[in-house]
Amino acid sequence: MAEHTAEQTSWTEPPADYPAAIRAVKRRLRAQIGDVDALFARIEDRLRPKVEEVVALKERGEAVWPVVQFSDIAAGTVPAETVDLIHRRGCAVVRGQVPAEQALGWDASLVEYLDRNDFAGVYRGPADDFFGTLEASAPEIYPIYWSAAQMEARQHENTAKVQSFLNAMWKSESRGVTWFDPDQDSMYPDRIRRRPPGATSGGLSGHTDSGSVERWLTPAYQQVFAPLFDGDVDAYDPWDAAYRTEVDEYPSSTMCSVFRSFQGWLAMSEMQHDQGVLWTVPIPEAMAYIIVRPLLSDVPEDSLCGAEQGMALGVHEEWHPLLTRATVGIPTVQPGDSVWWHSDLVHGVAPVQDQKGWGNVIYIPAAPMCAKNAAYAADVAERFRRGESPRDFPEEHYEASWEDRFRESDLNEVGRRGLGVQRGASAPARAAQARA
């Protein structure tokens, strides 16, 4: 099994004329597929029973989201039926990833960190429109990355165990290539959310991240979805990592520079299931529906069913009515629980009025090590040392002058491996390591 290397990665420039590029790719894909209507009908036939199952479970008040105990992950005793359900649903709640007292302590330390550094006084407001035109009120997202709480959560041994468990859901080796290391994460830094009691939020409408128009226009994504574009829905596997680690997104404020097997967050507070929480369409195969739908004849020739460069890929009742029936929110979570969803899964956030209790999370995905992720981790390591915002996020750099941010000397072995940092390495050695 050959290991995938950085030299194999393809980089793609955005088209100069998006409408023309869309028209051209749709003509080519239709010719390649042949009978697009028949292909889409087969996709609907495969998805409809899955949608009906989810709808029926919701109507009966039964659980849809898989729930796994961290203690079972640590002991290697997760029931086979739970593993199968996570694979079918593409999402999971992990109970007790860290003790509740530790999560609550991290939450309190975040408040102290922000207060000590007068974040409220220096905050300049949103520097990006992260979710594009999605129907949403502004979430309470803090552009903070290097607090002790966040870094300790990212490099916690329990986090690493959960990430490895989830990565094992994927085919990390396929087509004669090892695409990523399921047991090594690249520690992708993201922000925090603190939504206070009494908050009213319009939520976020259905979408997927990690590529919008790129899913049709870029060569690597065309390889990812090659079975669909060849008209063979039976050969499409949303858990096959082949070519996913080669995907590049066009530059924008919504791009992600790494391959995430799962998006996720760690709860810093209790959150009731009806208080504006995350929801998904828990069907990983639903991406086949989204990918083929724009090729039908009722869609304008220069349209990809609302997909636009630089914005999250929206999922709409107008174009995707089958999928919008199957939305399911997470169950109630406690501090220290974590929530995870496959990187292709349709998801959103429910609206809430006069929220009861806090809604606090640290965003931590699973971003397994591969050439693409290692390259980004090297850049992250330098920005971490300088206290700067990571490259994927607006250049706000609030923490650059904060003396009490997490330091390189505070990294444990998990953190050093995730950032590609060797203990005691000199600056020239680090530069050479990054180039390698």
N, C-alpha and C positions, 0 to 999 in steps of 0.2 A: 504494500500500500504506500504510494508516494505521498510525501508531505507537501501540502500546498505552500508555495513560497511567495514572497513579495514580488519577485520578478514576473510571476504569472498574472499579477493583478492588472486589469485593464482600466484605464481612466477615460472618461467620456466628457467631451465638451457639450454644453447645452446647445440646442439648435438655435440658429439666428431667427427662424420664423416658425414659431410653435404651431400655428394652424396648418401650415404646409407640411410640417413634419408629421402631424397627427393624421392628416389625410393620406399621406404616403404610406405610413406604417399600417393604417387600417386597410388600404388596398392590398398591401402585400400579405397581411395576416389572413384576410378573407380568402385570397387565392390559395394560400398555404393550407388553410383548414378545409376549404371546399364548402361543405354544407354547414354553414354557421348556425342556422336555425335548428338543425338536427342536433348539433353539439350542445347548444344551449338547452334544448329540451332534455337531453340526457343528464346535464348538470342539475336542472330543476328536479328531475325524477330522483336523483341521488340525494338531493338536499331536503326535499319535501318531507320525507319521513323523520329526518333529524329535527326539522323545525317543529313538526307536529308533536314529537316526543317532548321537546322543551316546553311548548305551549301547554301540553297536557299536565306536565309536572307542575308548572306554575299555577295552573287553575286548581290543582288539588292541594296546593300549598306545600308541596314536597321540595326537598333540596335539589338544586340543579348544580351548583358549584361543588366540585370535589373538595373535601376537607381532609388534610393529612396532619398527623401529629408530628412535630419535630422530633420527639423522642423516637418515633418509628424510623424516621429518616436516619438519625444518628446510629440507631441499632441495626439498620438494614432489614427492618421487619415490616416495611410498608406492605399491606396486603396487595396481592396481585390484582384484585378487582379495583382497588383504588388507583393503582398505576394505569390500568386499562381505562378507567374513567377520566383521568387527567389527560390521557392521550386522546380520548374521544372529544373531550370538552375544550382542551387547549388552555385551561386555566385552573388555578387552585388557590386555596387559602391554606397557609401553613400555621397551625396553632402552636404558640409558644416558641417561636424561633429564638427569642431571647426572653428572659424573665420579665414580667410586667414591671417590676421595680426598676430594672435597668432601663427599659424604654422610657418610663416616666422620668427617671433621672436625666436621661439624654434630653428629653423635652424641656425640662427645667433649665438645663445647662445651655440649651440653645437660646432661651429667653435671656439668661444672664449675659451670654456672649453678645447678643444683639444690643442689649442695654448698655453694657460696658463701653461699647464702641459707638454709641449714639447712632445706631442705624436709622432710627426714625428721623433724626435730624439731617442725615446726609442723603437719605434715599431720594432719588430723582424721579421715581415713577417708572412705569413699564418702558423698557427700551426696545421692545419688539412687540409684534402682534403674533405671538407664538402659534395661535390656533387659526390664523387667517380669518376667513369669513364664517367660521362655525358660529352657530347661535350660542352665545355665551356671555355671561357677565364676567368681569375681571376676577379671576381666581386670586386667592391670597398666596401667591407664589413669591418666595423670597430668593433673590439671586445670590445666595450664599452657598459656598462649596467646601470650605476648609475648616469648619468648626471641628472641635474634638468629637462632638456627638456624631456628626456625619462620618468622619473618618474611622472612628472606632466601630461604627455599625458596618461600614463597608469592609473593614479588614477583620471583622469578627469571625472566628472559626465556624460558628454556626451558620453564618451567611454563606461562607464558602461551601459548606456541606449541602445546603439547600440548592445553591447554584449548580453544583455537580449533579445532584439528584435530578434536577429539572433538565439539565443539558443532556442527560442520558435518554430523555424522551426522543431526541433527534437522532437521525442517522448522520453521525459526524464523519463516517467513512463511507463513501459511495463512489461509483464510477472510477474505481481504482485510485482514489485520492483521499487523503486525510484532510478534511476541511478545517477542523478546529480541535482543540484539546478540551474535552468536556470537564476535566478536573482542574482547570486553571482559568481563573477569571482575570480580565484586564482592568477591573475596578473602575468602571466608567463613572465619573462624577456628575451628579445632577443636583437639583435644587431641593428646597423644602417647601412644604405647604403648611400654613397655619391659618385655619379658618375658625373664627371665634364663635362662641355662643351668640345666638341672635342674628347670625348672618343670613342674608337672603341672596341666593345665587341662582342665576338662570341655567346653570349647568353647562355641559358641553354636548353637542349633538353627535351622532354616530360618525366615527371616522376610523381610519387606520393611520399609523405613523410609518416612518422609514420608507418614504418614497410615494409620490403621487403619479405625475405623468411619467416619471422614470420607469414605472412598472411596465409600460408599453414601449418606451422610446430607447432605453439603454440596452446595449448588447448583453450585459450580464443578467439583467432581469429577463430578457428574452430567452436566455438559457434556463433560468429558474423555471419559467413557465412553458418551456419547450413542449412538454407533453400536451398541454392545452392548445398551443399554437399548431401542433401537428394533428389536432382533432382527436386525441386519445385521452379522454378523461380518466379512464381506468388506470393509466400510468402516472397520473398526477399524484404526488405525495407531498402534502404540506409540511411534513417532518423531514424531508430530505434536504440536507444542508448544501447540496451541490450548487456551486456558483453564488450562493448567498454571501459568502465572504469576499466576493469580487465586486459586489454592487457598490456603486458610488452614486450619491445624490447630487443634483445640481445645486450650486451655492445658493443659500437662502437662510433666513432666520429660523427655519423649521428643520433643517437638515440634521442628520445624525451620521457621524463619521465612523461608526462602528457597526458590526453585526451584533444585534441583540437577539439571543434565542428566546428570551422572555423579557418583557417589561415588568416592572414591579415596584412595590413600595413596602416600607416597614411602618406599622402603625405606632404612633407615639401617644395615642389617646384611644379611649373607647369610641367606637362609631356605630350607631344603630343603623340597621339595614335600610331604614326609611328616611335617613337624614342626608340626602344629597350625595349618595355614594356612587362609586364606580359601577358600571354595568358593562356587560359584553354580550355579543352574539356568540355563544359558546360552541361554535362549529368551525374548526380550522379550515375545512374544505370550502367554506363560503367564499374564500378568495377566488376560487374558480368562477363563481357567478359574477363577481365584480370585474374580473379580467375579461371575460367573454362578452359581457353585456354591451359595451360600447360598439361592438362589431355588428350588432343587429341593425336592420334597415330603418328602424324608427328613431335612431339617434342621429343628429346632425353630423355631417362628415368631418367637421373640425372640432367635434366634442368627444370627450371621454367621460361622459355622464357626470360632468361637474368637476372633474379633476383639473386642478390648476397648478402650475409651477409655483413653488414657494409656499404652498398651503397644504395642510393636512388633507389626506384623501377622504373626502366626505362620502357618507353612505346615506342615500335619500329615499324617501317613500316613492318619489316619482320614478326612479330608475330601479330601485332594489326592494320592491314591496314584500317579497318573500322573506328577506332577511330581517326587515324591520319588525316582523312579528315575533322574533325569537330573542328579544332583549331580556336579560336577567341580571339583577343587581347582586352584589356580594352579600353574604350573610353578615350579621353583626360581628364586628371584630373587637378584640381587646388589645391594649398596649402590648407590644412584643409579637403580635401576629404579623404575618406578611401576606401580601396578595400578589399574584403573578398571572400574566397572560401572554400567550404566544404572540410573537411580534407581528403576525398577520391578522390577529383577531380584531374584528370590529368592536369598538368600545366607545364609551362616553361617560358622562357624569350626570346623574339625575339632578333636577332642580330642587331647591329647598327654600322654604320660607321660615324665618325665625328659628334657625337651627338650634337643636337641643344638644348642648355639650360642644366640646372642641372637635375639630376635624384635622388632626395634625399627622403628617407623614414625612418620612425621608425617602426620596425616590432612589431606589437601588435596583438596577436591572441585572440580568445575567448576560454578560458580554464575554463569552469564552475566548480564550487566547487563540489568535490566528495571525497571519501576517498583517492583515488590515488593522486589527485591533491593537497589535503590538506597536505599529507605527503611530497610532493615535496616543497610546499610553506613554510613549516616549515624549511626545509634546505635552501631554498632561503633567508628566513628572516635572518638567521645567516650569510650567505655569503654577503648579503646586508650590514649588520652592519659592516663587516670587509672590504668591498670594493672589494671582491674577485669575480672572474668569477663564474657564476652559474655552477652547477654540470654537466649539459648537454653539456657544452662547454669546449674547451681546457683551461687548468689551466694557463692562462696568467697573470691574477691578476694585470693588469696595474694600476687600480684605487685604490689599497689598500693604497697607500701613498698620494693620491691626497686629499688635505684638503678641497677642494671646491665641493666634490661630495655631492649628496643628502643624507640627514641624517634622522634617524628615527623620530626626532622631527618635520620633515617637512611633515610627512605622514598626510593625512586627513583621514576621516572615511572610504572612499572607499579603500584607500591604506592599512590602518590597518586591515580591514576585509579581504582584498585579501591576505595579508601575515600572517593572523592569529595572529596579534600583538595587545595586549591589551594596552590601554593608560596607561603609567606609570608602566607597569609590571616590576618586578625585574628579574634579570637573572635566579634565581632558578624557579620563576614562569613561565618564558618563557620556560625553559627546561621541566617543568612538562606539560605545555600546548602542546609542541611538542610531548611528549610521548603519551599524550592522543589522 
